[in-house]
Amino acid sequence: MKTIPYYERILETLSPLAPRPMKTYRGGDITEFERIEDEMMIYEMRCFEIDKLDKITTIKADIAGGGFIVQATTIVPADEYPLPIFGSEILQTEGYISLRVDFYPLADCARDMGYFERYMSPMEPIWEKYKDLEGVGMEKRHWAKVMASPFYTFGKLHQENIADTALDLTVDYLKLYVKFCSETEKADQTYMTSLNERKKAMLQIFRERDPGEKPLKKILGEEKAHRLIDLLF
């Protein structure tokens, strides 16, 4: 199975923001998580820091000798900035590609249409470009739908040579996020209070629901697995 150059394209797309490799996070050394290997899987993680962001984390998990390859990126904004959370995941197998990508809004957009117009509406042309791909449809995880934007893209794609298209889709979303990051200014602290509360709650949900937690606990033990998941979300 040909592995798509996910990490390389993600890093290339982020290059206008000049990402810096992150070796410590909140005072703790994180280099031990850069490569984890046992008979179950090979797990690689790279973290970066950028002004306006708390962290960028990108991972690759090679599972069952290459039978399943998961590549994912999470971008979490710093507390002073109203940027959404960027989330991307591509799962490759011999038979299909599973794809998820979104900007998870920090605001309740029904009560904050300004946020919707600023950060959600510009996603619509990208969503329109890819929404009719065979296999693109509704997210099945109900807990994820309550956090998603209106332009969340999910799909289980079986077409031949579809992996490159899945990566192009992901990069198109990321290019928009990079634009937002370049343009966004600090927001009023009072305004940010409710946004940061929602951000904290969403990240906790992602940590609790991450399917990689159980195998990571078997490999690393509970304490180290918990630290790694905290890096991812």
N, C-alpha and C positions, 0 to 999 in steps of 0.2 A: 504493500500500500504506500503510495506517494504521500509524504507528509507536506502539507502546505507550509509556506514560510511565514507563519503567523507572527511569531516574535519579531522577525526582521521588519515586516510591514508595519507592525504596531510602533516599533521604535522609530522607523523612518517617518511615520506620520506625526509622531510627537516631537520630532527634531526642532521645529520652530520654537518650541518652548524650552529648549536646552535642558532636558532632563538630566539629573545628576544621580549616579548610583547611590543607593541608600544602604549603608552597612549596619546602622543602628536604628532602632525605632523606640521612642519613649525610654531611652536610656539603656536598652538591652541590645546585645549583639545578635544580629539576625543572619549572619553569614552561614551558620550551620544549616540553614534551610535552603541554601542555594542548590544543593543536589542531595537527594535522599534515594537510596537504592536498596531494594531487597528482591526476593524471588517473585513478589507480587507485582511490583511496578518500579519505574524510575520516575521520580518527581523532581522537577526543576522549578525554582522560583527566583524571580528577579524583582527587586523593588527600586523605585526611583522617587526622588523628591523634586518638586517644581514650586516656584512661588505661586501662591493662591491655593495650593493643594495640600492636603494632609499626607497623601501617599498615592502612588501608582504601584499596583502589584500585578505582575503577569506570571502565569504558571503554565507548565506543560507536564502532563501525566501520561506516561507510556505504560499502558496496563496490559497484562497478559501477553507479554512478548510482542507488543505492537498490534494486538487485535483490536484494542480501543486506544485512541489518542485524544486526550482532552486538552484543549488550549483555551485559556481564559484571561481576561483582564478586568480589574476593578480600579476605578479612579474615584477617590473620595476627596471632596473639596475641604479646604480649611474652614473653620467655624465662622470666619469673618465674611465669607463669600457665599452668595445664594446659588451657586452652580448646582445643577443636578448631579446625582451619582451616575457615572458611566459604568455599564456592565456589559460584558461580552463573553460568550462561550461558544466554541465550536467543538463538537464531538465527531471524530472520524471513525468509521468502521469500514469493513470491506463492502458492506451492503448499502450504507446510507450515511448522510451527514445530518447531524442535529445542530441547530443554530438558534442562538438567542442573542439579541442586542437591544439595548434601550438606554435612555436617559431617565432615571427614576427621579421624579420631581420632589423637591424638598417642601414645596408649598401645596396646600389644598387648593387645587386650581379652580374649583367651583367658587371658592371665596376670594381668590386672588387671580383674576383674569389677566392682570398685568404680567404675572409670572408665566401664565400660559402663553401669552403672545410673545414674550421675550425668549423663553427657552423651549417651549413645546412646538408651537406652530412652525418654526423653521425646519423641523424634522419631516414635515408632511411630504415635501417633494421626494425625499429619499424613500420614505415608506411607499409612496405611489409608484416609484420606479420598480420596486421589487415585489409588491404585494401580490401580483398575479403569477409569480413563480409557482409551478406545481409543487405542492407540499407545504407551502407557507400557509399558516392558519392560526387557530386560537391556542394560546397557552393552556395546557391542561392542568397545571399546578394552580389551584384556586388561591392559595396563599400568596402566590407571586402576582396574580392579577390585581389584587387590591393595592399594590404599590406601583404598578406599571404606568407608563405614559399612554396617551391615546395612540402613539405611533410605535409601540413595541413591536419588534419583528421576531417571530418564532417560526420555526419550520423543521420538518423532518423530510429531507430531500433525497430522492433516490436516483435522480438523473445521472447519467454518465458525465464525468468531468465537471460536476457541480461544485466541487470544493473551491475552485478558484473564484467562482461567482459568490459563494458564501463569504470568502475573505474580502472580496471587493465591496460587498454590502457593508461588512463590518468597518472597513476603512472609510467608507463614505460617511458613516455616522461619526466616526472618530474625528475626521477632518472638521466636521461642524463643531464638535466639542472643543477642539483646539482653538477654533475661531472664538467661541464663547469665552474660553479661558483667557485668551489674549485681550478681549474687550471688557470683561467684567471688572467692576470696581467693588471695593468694600461696601457692604450695606449697613444700614443703621442697626445698632446692637439690639435694640428693642424688637425690630422687625425679625432679626435673625433668631430670636429666642425660640419661637414655635417651629421654625424651619430646622434648627439644630435638634430639637426634640424629636421631630419626625425622622430626621437622618439617623439619629442614634437608635430609634426603634426599628427602622428598616434594616440597619446593619446587624442588629441583634437577631432579627428574624433570619437573615441570610446565614449567620453563624450557626444558628440552631438547626437549620434545615439543610445545611451543606452535606451532600451525600458522601463526600470524601472524608468526613470526620471519623467514621468507624474504622476504615482501613488505616488511616493515619495514626489512630490510637494504638492499633496493633503493632505498628512499626515503631512509633516514637514514644509510646506511653502517653498517658492522659495529659500531663502538664505540658509537654512539648507540643503535642497535637493542638492543644488549646491555644498556645502562643502562635502557632502557624496559622490557624484559622483566623485569629485576631488580625494577622497581617493581611490576609486575603480580603477581609471585610472590616 
